Amino acid sequence: MSFVHRVYFICFFILSSMVIADSVQSGQYDYGFNVDLRLRKREPTQSHIVTGPPRVDGKTQLRPDIRDLQKDEDKWNLYLLALSWMQFTDQESPYSWYQITGIHGAPALTWGDVDPTPGNEHSGYCTHVSILFPTWHRPYLALYEQVLYNVVQFIASLYPPNLQDRFQKAAATFRIPYWDWAAVPPDGASVLPLIVGGSSTVNVSGPNGIQSISNPLFSYVFRPFNASTFPDFPYNTWQETKRAPRPVNSPNATSNNSFVAHALDVHLPSFQQRLYNLFSNYPNYTTFSNEAWIPTGNTNESYDSIESLHDVIHTVGGGVYGHLAIIAYSGFDPLFWLHHTNVDRIFAMWQALYNDTYVVPQAAVYSSHTTSPGESEDSQTALTPFFSNETHFWTSDMVRDHEVFGYTYAEVANKTREEVVASINRLYGNFSPISMLTRPGRSHQHLKGHESHLVLRGASRASGLSWNSKTSAHPPVDAVFSDDKYREWIANIRVSKHAMGGSFSIHLFLGEVPYDPLSWPVASNLVGTLGIFAHRGVHGWKSDRKVAGTIPITSALMQMVALGKVPSLHAEDVEPYLKSNLELRVSLVNGTAVNAYEVDGLHIEITSSMVRAPESENMLSEWGKVERHFDLFA
């Protein structure tokens, strides 16, 4: 990187501040000062070298759940103001919202002078279907956090003298929040926090008093909008990010966040079952890390991954045609950052369980800005464009310990493996049969007498097919368990990632499927969805490579047992029921239904495993071998 470019990177913030301060735009916070006054104040500096925020008194700070951050009034106001600042910063600045989020995909910009390799000019830097998927996003989040942290410090310095110490103290320990989309939300709340989708404006208490500004978590407005960034309709007409836009395919569409919230609530049992299964049954980094389907004869029984689970949050969270549902456009949506911070948290928790397995050499499946298909990727591969110093990039080996970037999470900070497992069981075991046993005071000894019903912990508000909700019946224990084992039912799915020329969804239902495909994500009899998160248009990749994922069926079946529609979870009862009642549907990102036979490479197999429930809350389930029952679609 040349000296001129280094000076530009370090000093851009002063220039961007001048742009912001010249005039207050609609929806922007009015700090009440002009350019000359701003330039006489201490200015923050930014750097292309990724370090993360500094420790405080030698202590690594926690990234909080967004709902907890909202309870900390001072940090919450600083967070919203800093997000807004980034979003109003000139798009030509390398630390603007537009350019930091643009590192991921569109507009395939070159960041930090890290030029594309030949033939990859139309790709972003992100690594998908890659052994580097979890590790690449770690320094990406650290860069975003570092930029936001520096803005937070600067804004805190602008408060009046009587408030400045208070806000600077809050600013010193600031870290970005995560959104736990797999945890049961507080009573009366949706999986989607109201602050994210409830209103397009929000009141903030800033250095110049309380003002109403554009809610920086609701959407991002392009300033200016460049239609060439989004070459396909209708994205080339929308000047701000959308979630579940309605009417679909309309230049005048508006976001329908209530639909997204409802869809996330319906999918909660599926999300949580998948995550619990990943923690308890995926001890190998290669299979856990990414969704690439690697044929190994008849022995490949590992279909799921953190990447595949991450994909369905994108497709459901984006709603039909939302920006979040398209790889190249997803980073612009503020929800992307809350989602990916949670993915990194899950990765850190998984590492606490299985830290003896990590990145091994594997060929890249798709291109990135600096990688071509077929190139070998390993633990020493440069995670571009993230500099560790002036001349070198971060590698997977260097980011194996997340605390290198000055943050951690409550579930893993100074915790033993047993303590991490206990957190996993408490947070993510609600829709598994194990919650019959892991609640306080319950042990395997209670199964000896074959109690007909148990009082269950963690009953949730989930509106999808679930046995453990506040409104659902509960199955008799002897219909679920044989001694301390139960049968886990799963649909294993593989498909060509770019079979439909963009993102699409594979849905499973029990019983009659609603007529309108737009209603499928919120259908009361939806078992779950596998979201295929893909590119569109010029940003798309052409490949017949298959990806894999799962849709757990156990929780839905337990409700059917509770309702008397299936006698038990045993194979002789479930297999004929599923053959008669399990329905498959496929829909495109625009909500259009397609015939499953048009989807290249689609294969769905119904399998089960006998699972031994944990004897205590600090133990995980033990899985037996996979038993194949029948092909739902082949």
C-alpha positions as CSV (number, residue, x, y, z in Angstrom):
1,M,0.0,0.0,0.0
2,S,1.4,3.4,-1.0
3,F,2.2,6.2,1.4
4,V,-0.5,8.4,-0.2
5,H,-3.1,5.7,0.3
6,R,-2.1,5.2,3.9
7,V,-2.5,8.9,4.6
8,Y,-5.9,8.8,2.9
9,F,-7.1,5.9,5.1
10,I,-5.9,7.5,8.3
11,C,-7.3,11.0,7.5
12,F,-10.5,10.2,5.7
13,F,-12.6,10.6,8.8
14,I,-11.8,14.3,9.1
15,L,-12.9,14.7,5.5
16,S,-16.1,12.7,5.9
17,S,-16.9,14.7,9.1
18,M,-16.7,17.8,7.0
19,V,-19.2,16.3,4.6
20,I,-21.6,15.3,7.4
21,A,-21.3,18.6,9.3
22,D,-21.9,20.9,6.3
23,S,-25.7,20.3,6.4
24,V,-28.0,18.1,8.5
25,Q,-29.9,15.7,6.2
26,S,-33.4,14.4,6.9
27,G,-33.2,11.6,9.5
28,Q,-29.7,12.6,10.7
29,Y,-28.8,13.7,14.2
30,D,-28.1,17.4,14.5
31,Y,-25.0,17.8,16.7
32,G,-25.4,21.6,16.6
33,F,-22.0,22.6,15.3
34,N,-20.4,23.7,12.1
35,V,-17.3,22.5,10.2
36,D,-14.9,24.9,11.7
37,L,-15.9,24.0,15.2
38,R,-15.7,20.3,14.4
39,L,-12.1,20.6,13.0
40,R,-11.0,22.4,16.2
41,K,-12.1,19.4,18.2
42,R,-10.1,16.2,18.6
43,E,-10.9,13.9,15.6
44,P,-10.9,10.1,15.8
45,T,-8.6,8.2,13.5
46,Q,-9.4,5.0,11.6
47,S,-7.0,2.5,10.3
48,H,-7.0,-0.3,7.7
49,I,-5.1,-2.4,10.2
50,V,-7.6,-4.6,12.1
51,T,-6.9,-4.7,15.8
52,G,-10.4,-4.6,17.3
53,P,-11.2,-2.3,20.2
54,P,-8.6,-2.0,23.1
55,R,-9.0,-3.9,26.4
56,V,-10.1,-1.9,29.4
57,D,-7.7,-2.2,32.4
58,G,-6.4,-5.4,30.7
59,K,-9.8,-7.0,30.6
60,T,-11.5,-8.3,27.5
61,Q,-15.0,-6.9,27.1
62,L,-18.2,-8.8,26.4
63,R,-20.2,-8.5,23.2
64,P,-23.8,-8.2,24.5
65,D,-27.1,-9.6,23.4
66,I,-28.9,-6.7,21.7
67,R,-31.8,-6.9,24.2
68,D,-29.3,-6.5,27.0
69,L,-27.6,-3.6,25.3
70,Q,-30.9,-1.8,25.0
71,K,-31.2,-1.9,28.8
72,D,-28.0,0.1,29.1
73,E,-29.3,3.5,28.2
74,D,-26.0,5.3,27.7
75,K,-24.4,2.6,25.5
76,W,-27.6,2.1,23.6
77,N,-27.7,5.8,22.6
78,L,-24.1,5.8,21.6
79,Y,-24.6,2.6,19.6
80,L,-27.6,4.1,17.6
81,L,-25.8,7.4,17.1
82,A,-22.6,5.7,15.8
83,L,-24.6,3.5,13.4
84,S,-26.3,6.5,12.1
85,W,-23.0,8.3,11.8
86,M,-21.6,5.5,9.7
87,Q,-24.7,5.4,7.5
88,F,-24.6,9.1,6.8
89,T,-20.8,9.2,6.1
90,D,-19.9,9.8,2.5
91,Q,-20.0,6.6,0.5
92,E,-16.6,7.4,-1.0
93,S,-15.0,7.1,2.4
94,P,-13.5,3.6,3.1
95,Y,-15.0,3.5,6.6
96,S,-18.5,4.5,5.6
97,W,-21.4,2.0,6.0
98,Y,-21.5,1.6,2.2
99,Q,-17.8,0.6,1.9
100,I,-17.4,-1.5,5.0
101,T,-20.6,-3.5,4.2
102,G,-19.6,-3.5,0.5
103,I,-16.5,-5.6,1.4
104,H,-18.9,-8.6,1.6
105,G,-20.4,-8.6,-1.9
106,A,-21.8,-5.9,-4.1
107,P,-20.6,-3.6,-5.5
108,A,-17.4,-5.7,-5.6
109,L,-15.3,-2.8,-4.6
110,T,-11.6,-2.9,-3.9
111,W,-11.0,-2.1,-0.3
112,G,-7.6,-1.2,1.3
113,D,-5.9,-1.4,-2.1
114,V,-6.3,-5.2,-2.0
115,D,-6.9,-5.7,-5.7
116,P,-8.9,-8.5,-7.3
117,T,-7.1,-11.4,-8.8
118,P,-7.7,-11.9,-12.6
119,G,-11.2,-12.9,-13.4
120,N,-12.6,-12.0,-9.9
121,E,-13.4,-8.4,-10.5
122,H,-17.2,-8.9,-10.0
123,S,-16.9,-10.8,-6.7
124,G,-16.8,-9.5,-3.1
125,Y,-14.2,-10.7,-0.6
126,C,-16.5,-13.0,1.3
127,T,-15.8,-16.8,1.4
128,H,-18.9,-19.0,1.1
129,V,-19.0,-22.8,0.8
130,S,-15.5,-22.6,2.1
131,I,-13.4,-24.0,4.9
132,L,-12.7,-20.4,5.8
133,F,-16.4,-19.3,6.2
134,P,-16.3,-18.9,10.0
135,T,-12.7,-17.6,10.2
136,W,-13.0,-15.0,7.4
137,H,-16.0,-13.4,9.0
138,R,-14.2,-13.0,12.4
139,P,-11.8,-10.2,11.3
140,Y,-14.5,-8.7,9.2
141,L,-16.7,-8.3,12.3
142,A,-13.6,-7.0,14.1
143,L,-13.0,-4.3,11.5
144,Y,-16.7,-3.2,11.7
145,E,-16.5,-3.2,15.5
146,Q,-13.3,-1.2,15.4
147,V,-14.7,1.5,13.1
148,L,-17.9,1.7,15.2
149,Y,-16.0,1.8,18.5
150,N,-13.9,4.8,17.3
151,V,-17.1,6.6,16.2
152,V,-18.6,5.9,19.7
153,Q,-15.5,7.3,21.4
154,F,-15.7,10.5,19.3
155,I,-19.5,11.0,19.9
156,A,-19.0,10.5,23.7
157,S,-16.4,13.3,23.7
158,L,-19.0,15.7,22.3
159,Y,-21.4,15.6,25.3
160,P,-21.6,18.6,27.5
161,P,-19.1,18.7,30.4
162,N,-21.6,17.6,33.0
163,L,-22.4,14.4,31.0
164,Q,-19.1,13.7,29.2
165,D,-17.4,11.6,31.9
166,R,-20.5,9.4,32.1
167,F,-20.7,8.8,28.4
168,Q,-17.0,8.3,27.9
169,K,-17.1,5.6,30.7
170,A,-19.9,3.8,28.8
171,A,-18.0,4.3,25.5
172,A,-14.8,2.7,26.8
173,T,-16.4,-0.7,27.2
174,F,-18.6,-0.6,24.1
175,R,-18.7,-3.8,21.9
176,I,-21.1,-4.7,19.1
177,P,-24.2,-6.7,20.0
178,Y,-25.4,-10.0,18.7
179,W,-29.0,-11.2,17.9
180,D,-29.6,-14.7,19.2
181,W,-32.2,-15.9,16.7
182,A,-32.2,-19.5,18.2
183,A,-33.1,-18.5,21.8
184,V,-36.6,-18.3,23.1
185,P,-37.4,-14.6,23.3
186,P,-38.7,-12.9,26.4
187,D,-42.4,-13.2,27.2
188,G,-44.5,-11.3,24.7
189,A,-41.6,-10.6,22.4
190,S,-40.8,-11.9,18.9
191,V,-37.5,-13.5,17.9
192,L,-37.0,-10.3,15.9
193,P,-36.3,-7.5,18.4
194,L,-38.9,-4.8,18.1
195,I,-36.2,-2.1,17.8
196,V,-35.0,-3.7,14.6
197,G,-38.2,-3.7,12.7
198,G,-40.8,-1.8,14.7
199,S,-40.4,1.7,13.5
200,S,-38.4,3.6,10.8
201,T,-37.6,6.3,13.4
202,V,-36.2,6.2,16.9
203,N,-35.5,8.8,19.6
204,V,-31.9,9.1,20.8
205,S,-30.4,11.2,23.6
206,G,-27.2,12.7,22.1
207,P,-24.8,15.5,22.8
208,N,-27.4,18.0,21.5
209,G,-30.4,16.6,23.4
210,I,-33.1,14.2,22.5
211,Q,-34.0,14.0,18.8
212,S,-35.9,11.7,16.5
213,I,-33.7,10.2,13.8
214,S,-34.0,7.5,11.1
215,N,-33.7,4.1,12.9
216,P,-30.3,2.8,11.7
217,L,-31.4,-0.8,12.6
218,F,-34.5,-0.6,10.4
219,S,-32.8,0.0,7.0
220,Y,-29.9,1.6,5.3
221,V,-30.5,4.4,2.8
222,F,-28.1,4.6,-0.1
223,R,-26.7,8.2,-0.4
224,P,-26.5,8.5,-3.3
225,F,-28.2,5.5,-4.9
226,N,-26.4,3.9,-7.8
227,A,-28.6,1.5,-9.7
228,S,-25.6,-0.2,-11.3
229,T,-24.7,-1.7,-7.9
230,F,-27.9,-3.7,-8.3
231,P,-28.2,-4.6,-11.9
232,D,-31.4,-6.7,-11.5
233,F,-35.0,-5.5,-10.9
234,P,-36.4,-4.6,-8.4
235,Y,-33.2,-3.9,-6.4
236,N,-32.1,-1.3,-9.0
237,T,-35.2,0.8,-8.0
238,W,-35.0,0.6,-4.2
239,Q,-33.0,3.4,-2.5
240,E,-33.0,1.7,0.8
241,T,-32.7,-1.9,2.1
242,K,-35.9,-3.9,2.4
243,R,-37.2,-6.9,4.4
244,A,-40.1,-8.8,3.0
245,P,-40.9,-6.0,0.6
246,R,-44.6,-5.7,-0.4
247,P,-45.9,-5.5,-3.0
248,V,-43.3,-7.9,-4.4
249,N,-41.6,-6.7,-7.6
250,S,-42.7,-3.1,-7.1
251,P,-40.5,-0.1,-7.2
252,N,-42.7,1.3,-4.4
253,A,-42.4,-1.7,-2.1
254,T,-42.2,-1.1,1.6
255,S,-40.7,-3.5,4.2
256,N,-43.1,-5.8,6.1
257,N,-41.1,-6.5,9.2
258,S,-44.1,-7.9,11.0
259,F,-44.2,-10.7,8.4
260,V,-40.5,-11.3,9.0
261,A,-41.0,-11.4,12.8
262,H,-43.9,-13.9,12.4
263,A,-41.8,-16.1,10.1
264,L,-38.9,-16.1,12.5
265,D,-41.2,-17.1,15.3
266,V,-42.6,-20.0,13.2
267,H,-39.1,-21.2,12.4
268,L,-37.7,-20.9,15.9
269,P,-38.2,-24.6,16.8
270,S,-36.3,-25.6,13.6
271,F,-33.5,-23.1,14.2
272,Q,-33.0,-24.2,17.7
273,Q,-33.1,-28.0,16.9
274,R,-30.5,-27.5,14.2
275,L,-28.2,-25.5,16.4
276,Y,-28.5,-28.0,19.3
277,N,-27.7,-30.8,16.9
278,L,-24.6,-29.0,15.6
279,F,-23.3,-28.6,19.1
280,S,-24.0,-32.2,20.1
281,N,-23.3,-34.1,16.9
282,Y,-20.8,-32.2,14.8
283,P,-17.3,-32.5,16.4
284,N,-15.3,-32.1,13.2
285,Y,-14.5,-28.5,12.0
286,T,-14.6,-29.4,8.3
287,T,-18.2,-30.5,8.4
288,F,-19.3,-27.9,11.0
289,S,-17.7,-25.0,9.1
290,N,-19.3,-25.0,5.7
291,E,-22.2,-26.4,3.6
292,A,-20.2,-28.0,0.8
293,W,-21.5,-31.5,0.0
294,I,-18.6,-33.8,-0.1
295,P,-19.6,-37.2,-1.5
296,T,-18.0,-40.1,0.3
297,G,-19.9,-43.1,-1.0
298,N,-22.6,-44.2,1.4
299,T,-20.8,-43.0,4.6
300,N,-21.3,-39.3,4.5
301,E,-23.8,-38.7,7.3
302,S,-22.9,-35.1,8.1
303,Y,-25.3,-32.9,6.2
304,D,-25.6,-29.8,8.4
305,S,-23.2,-26.9,9.1
306,I,-23.1,-23.5,10.8
307,E,-23.0,-22.0,7.3
308,S,-26.2,-23.8,6.2
309,L,-28.0,-22.8,9.4
310,H,-26.7,-19.2,8.9
311,D,-28.2,-19.3,5.3
312,V,-31.8,-19.8,6.4
313,I,-31.5,-16.8,8.8
314,H,-30.7,-14.8,5.7
315,T,-33.5,-16.1,3.6
316,V,-36.2,-16.0,6.3
317,G,-34.9,-12.8,7.8
318,G,-34.8,-11.1,4.5
319,G,-38.3,-12.2,3.6
320,V,-39.3,-12.6,0.0
321,Y,-37.0,-10.5,-2.1
322,G,-35.3,-8.7,0.8
323,H,-31.7,-7.6,0.5
324,L,-30.7,-9.9,3.4
325,A,-31.7,-12.9,1.3
326,I,-29.1,-12.2,-1.4
327,I,-25.4,-12.9,-0.7
328,A,-24.1,-9.9,-2.7
329,Y,-26.6,-7.5,-1.2
330,S,-27.0,-8.8,2.3
331,G,-24.3,-6.8,4.1
332,F,-26.1,-3.5,3.5
333,D,-29.0,-4.6,5.8
334,P,-28.2,-3.7,9.5
335,L,-29.6,-7.1,10.5
336,F,-26.6,-8.7,8.8
337,W,-24.2,-7.5,11.5
338,L,-26.4,-8.6,14.4
339,H,-26.8,-12.0,12.7
340,H,-23.1,-12.6,11.9
341,T,-22.0,-11.5,15.4
342,N,-24.2,-14.3,16.7
343,V,-22.7,-16.7,14.2
344,D,-19.3,-15.8,15.5
345,R,-20.6,-16.4,19.1
346,I,-21.8,-19.8,18.1
347,F,-18.4,-20.5,16.5
348,A,-16.7,-19.5,19.8
349,M,-19.0,-21.8,21.8
350,W,-18.4,-24.7,19.4
351,Q,-14.6,-24.1,19.7
352,A,-14.9,-24.4,23.5
353,L,-16.3,-27.9,22.9
354,Y,-14.1,-29.1,20.1
355,N,-10.9,-27.1,20.1
356,D,-8.7,-30.0,18.8
357,T,-10.1,-29.7,15.3
358,Y,-9.7,-26.7,12.9
359,V,-9.0,-25.6,9.4
360,V,-7.5,-28.2,7.0
361,P,-6.5,-27.7,3.4
362,Q,-9.5,-27.7,1.0
363,A,-10.0,-26.4,-2.5
364,A,-12.1,-23.2,-2.9
365,V,-15.5,-24.0,-4.5
366,Y,-16.4,-20.4,-5.5
367,S,-14.5,-17.3,-6.3
368,S,-14.0,-14.3,-4.0
369,H,-12.3,-11.0,-4.9
370,T,-8.9,-12.6,-4.3
371,T,-9.5,-16.3,-4.7
372,S,-10.4,-18.5,-7.7
373,P,-12.2,-21.8,-7.7
374,G,-9.9,-24.7,-7.2
375,E,-7.2,-22.8,-5.2
376,S,-6.2,-24.4,-2.0
377,E,-7.3,-22.7,1.2
378,D,-5.8,-23.6,4.5
379,S,-5.1,-22.1,8.0
380,Q,-2.4,-19.9,6.5
381,T,-4.5,-18.5,3.7
382,A,-4.7,-14.7,3.8
383,L,-8.1,-13.5,5.0
384,T,-8.3,-10.6,2.7
385,P,-8.7,-7.6,2.8
386,F,-8.0,-7.6,6.6
387,F,-4.5,-6.4,7.5
388,S,-2.8,-7.5,10.7
389,N,0.0,-5.0,10.1
390,E,1.1,-2.8,7.2
391,T,2.2,-5.7,5.0
392,H,0.4,-8.9,6.2
393,F,-3.1,-10.2,6.5
394,W,-4.8,-12.1,9.2
395,T,-4.9,-15.8,8.8
396,S,-7.2,-18.5,10.3
397,D,-4.4,-19.6,12.6
398,M,-4.1,-16.0,13.9
399,V,-7.8,-15.6,14.6
400,R,-8.4,-19.0,16.2
401,D,-8.7,-17.3,19.6
402,H,-11.4,-14.7,19.2
403,E,-10.0,-12.7,22.1
404,V,-7.1,-11.5,19.9
405,F,-9.6,-8.8,18.8
406,G,-10.4,-7.6,22.3
407,Y,-13.9,-9.2,22.7
408,T,-15.5,-12.3,24.1
409,Y,-19.0,-13.6,24.9
410,A,-20.6,-14.4,28.3
411,E,-21.1,-18.1,27.4
412,V,-17.4,-18.7,26.9
413,A,-15.6,-16.1,29.0
414,N,-13.5,-17.9,31.6
415,K,-15.8,-20.9,31.3
416,T,-15.0,-24.6,31.5
417,R,-16.3,-27.0,28.8
418,E,-19.0,-28.2,31.3
419,E,-20.2,-24.7,31.9
420,V,-20.4,-24.0,28.1
421,V,-22.4,-27.3,27.7
422,A,-24.8,-26.2,30.5
423,S,-25.4,-22.9,28.7
424,I,-26.1,-24.8,25.5
425,N,-28.7,-27.1,27.2
426,R,-30.4,-24.1,28.9
427,L,-30.5,-21.9,25.8
428,Y,-31.0,-24.4,23.0
429,G,-32.6,-27.6,24.4
430,N,-36.2,-26.3,24.6
431,F,-37.5,-28.1,21.6
432,S,-35.5,-31.3,22.1
433,P,-36.8,-34.3,24.1
434,I,-33.8,-33.7,26.3
435,S,-35.6,-30.8,28.0
436,M,-37.8,-33.4,29.6
437,L,-34.8,-34.5,31.6
438,T,-32.4,-31.6,32.0
439,R,-34.7,-29.3,33.9
440,P,-33.6,-28.8,37.5
441,G,-34.6,-31.7,39.7
442,R,-35.2,-34.1,36.9
443,S,-33.0,-37.1,36.2
444,H,-33.0,-40.4,34.3
445,Q,-34.4,-42.1,37.3
446,H,-37.7,-40.5,36.7
447,L,-38.0,-42.6,33.5
448,K,-38.0,-45.9,35.3
449,G,-41.6,-45.5,36.4
450,H,-42.7,-44.4,32.9
451,E,-44.5,-41.3,34.0
452,S,-47.2,-40.4,31.5
453,H,-46.4,-36.7,31.5
454,L,-43.7,-34.4,32.7
455,V,-43.8,-30.8,33.7
456,L,-41.5,-29.2,31.2
457,R,-39.0,-26.3,31.5
458,G,-38.5,-23.6,28.9
459,A,-42.0,-23.6,27.4
460,S,-41.9,-21.0,24.6
461,R,-44.0,-18.7,22.6
462,A,-43.0,-20.4,19.3
463,S,-45.8,-20.2,16.8
464,G,-44.5,-23.0,14.6
465,L,-45.0,-26.8,14.9
466,S,-43.7,-27.4,18.4
467,W,-44.4,-29.8,21.3
468,N,-43.0,-27.5,24.0
469,S,-44.9,-24.2,23.7
470,K,-47.2,-22.6,26.2
471,T,-50.2,-23.6,24.1
472,S,-49.3,-27.1,23.0
473,A,-50.0,-30.5,24.5
474,H,-47.1,-32.5,25.8
475,P,-46.5,-36.1,24.8
476,P,-46.3,-39.0,27.3
477,V,-42.8,-39.8,28.2
478,D,-43.0,-43.5,27.3
479,A,-44.1,-42.6,23.7
480,V,-40.8,-40.7,23.4
481,F,-38.2,-42.5,25.4
482,S,-37.0,-46.1,25.7
483,D,-35.1,-46.0,28.9
484,D,-32.8,-43.0,28.4
485,K,-32.8,-42.9,24.6
486,Y,-35.2,-41.4,22.0
487,R,-35.2,-41.3,18.2
488,E,-34.2,-38.1,16.5
489,W,-35.8,-37.6,13.1
490,I,-34.1,-35.5,10.4
491,A,-34.5,-34.7,6.7
492,N,-31.1,-34.7,5.1
493,I,-31.1,-32.5,2.0
494,R,-28.5,-31.8,-0.8
495,V,-29.0,-29.6,-3.9
496,S,-27.1,-27.6,-6.4
497,K,-26.5,-24.2,-4.8
498,H,-27.2,-22.3,-8.0
499,A,-29.9,-24.6,-9.3
500,M,-32.4,-21.7,-9.6
501,G,-30.1,-18.7,-10.5
502,G,-30.4,-17.1,-7.1
503,S,-31.6,-17.8,-3.6
504,F,-34.5,-20.2,-3.0
505,S,-36.1,-22.1,-0.2
506,I,-37.0,-25.8,0.4
507,H,-40.0,-26.2,2.7
508,L,-41.4,-29.2,4.5
509,F,-45.0,-29.4,5.8
510,L,-47.1,-31.9,7.7
511,G,-50.5,-32.1,6.0
512,E,-52.1,-29.8,3.5
513,V,-49.9,-27.0,2.1
514,P,-51.4,-23.5,1.9
515,Y,-52.3,-22.4,-1.6
516,D,-50.4,-19.1,-1.6
517,P,-46.6,-19.6,-1.7
518,L,-46.1,-16.1,0.0
519,S,-47.7,-17.6,3.1
520,W,-45.5,-20.7,3.3
521,P,-42.9,-19.1,5.7
522,V,-45.6,-18.4,8.3
523,A,-47.8,-21.5,7.8
524,S,-48.9,-23.2,11.1
525,N,-48.0,-26.6,9.8
526,L,-44.5,-25.7,8.5
527,V,-41.9,-28.2,9.8
528,G,-39.0,-26.1,8.6
529,T,-37.1,-24.5,5.8
530,L,-33.7,-25.0,4.2
531,G,-32.7,-21.7,2.8
532,I,-30.3,-21.7,-0.2
533,F,-28.4,-18.5,0.0
534,A,-27.1,-17.6,-3.5
535,H,-26.1,-14.8,-5.9
536,R,-28.1,-13.2,-8.6
537,G,-27.2,-11.4,-11.8
538,V,-23.7,-10.2,-12.5
539,H,-22.7,-11.1,-9.0
540,G,-23.7,-14.7,-9.4
541,W,-21.4,-17.7,-9.7
542,K,-22.0,-20.5,-12.1
543,S,-21.3,-23.9,-10.6
544,D,-23.1,-27.3,-10.3
545,R,-21.5,-27.8,-6.9
546,K,-23.9,-29.2,-4.3
547,V,-24.5,-27.9,-0.8
548,A,-26.2,-29.7,2.1
549,G,-28.3,-29.0,5.1
550,T,-31.0,-30.4,7.3
551,I,-34.6,-29.9,8.5
552,P,-35.2,-31.5,11.9
553,I,-38.6,-33.2,12.3
554,T,-38.5,-34.4,15.9
555,S,-40.2,-31.4,17.6
556,A,-43.1,-31.4,15.1
557,L,-43.5,-35.2,15.5
558,M,-43.6,-34.8,19.2
559,Q,-46.6,-32.5,18.8
560,M,-48.2,-35.0,16.6
561,V,-47.7,-37.6,19.4
562,A,-49.1,-35.2,21.9
563,L,-52.2,-34.7,19.7
564,G,-52.7,-38.5,19.2
565,K,-51.9,-38.4,15.5
566,V,-48.8,-40.6,15.9
567,P,-48.5,-43.2,18.7
568,S,-44.8,-42.6,19.4
569,L,-41.5,-41.5,18.0
570,H,-40.6,-45.1,17.2
571,A,-39.8,-46.0,13.6
572,E,-42.7,-48.4,13.1
573,D,-45.1,-45.5,13.9
574,V,-43.3,-42.5,12.4
575,E,-42.2,-43.9,9.0
576,P,-45.7,-44.6,7.7
577,Y,-47.0,-41.3,9.1
578,L,-44.3,-39.3,7.3
579,K,-44.8,-41.2,4.0
580,S,-48.4,-40.2,4.1
581,N,-48.2,-36.6,5.5
582,L,-44.8,-35.0,4.9
583,E,-45.1,-32.6,2.0
584,L,-42.3,-30.8,0.0
585,R,-42.5,-27.4,-1.7
586,V,-39.9,-25.1,-3.3
587,S,-40.1,-21.4,-3.7
588,L,-37.9,-18.8,-5.4
589,V,-36.6,-15.6,-3.6
590,N,-39.5,-13.7,-5.3
591,G,-42.1,-16.0,-3.7
592,T,-42.9,-18.0,-6.8
593,A,-43.5,-21.7,-6.4
594,V,-41.5,-24.1,-8.6
595,N,-41.8,-27.7,-9.3
596,A,-39.3,-29.7,-7.3
597,Y,-38.3,-31.6,-10.4
598,E,-37.0,-28.4,-11.9
599,V,-34.4,-28.0,-9.0
600,D,-31.1,-29.5,-10.2
601,G,-29.5,-32.0,-7.8
602,L,-32.3,-32.0,-5.2
603,H,-32.3,-35.1,-3.0
604,I,-34.1,-35.4,0.3
605,E,-33.7,-38.5,2.6
606,I,-35.5,-39.1,5.8
607,T,-33.2,-40.5,8.5
608,S,-33.1,-41.1,12.2
609,S,-30.7,-41.8,15.0
610,M,-31.1,-43.2,18.5
611,V,-29.9,-40.5,20.9
612,R,-28.9,-41.0,24.5
613,A,-30.2,-38.0,26.6
614,P,-27.6,-36.3,28.8
615,E,-27.5,-37.4,32.4
616,S,-27.0,-33.9,33.6
617,E,-27.2,-30.3,32.3
618,N,-23.4,-30.2,31.8
619,M,-23.4,-33.1,29.4
620,L,-24.4,-33.3,25.7
621,S,-26.6,-35.9,24.0
622,E,-24.8,-38.9,22.6
623,W,-25.8,-39.9,19.0
624,G,-26.0,-43.4,17.6
625,K,-25.5,-44.3,13.9
626,V,-27.7,-42.8,11.2
627,E,-30.5,-45.1,10.0
628,R,-31.9,-44.4,6.6
629,H,-35.7,-44.8,6.1
630,F,-36.8,-43.5,2.7
631,D,-36.2,-40.9,0.0
632,L,-38.8,-38.1,0.2
633,F,-37.4,-36.8,-3.1
634,A,-34.7,-38.1,-5.4
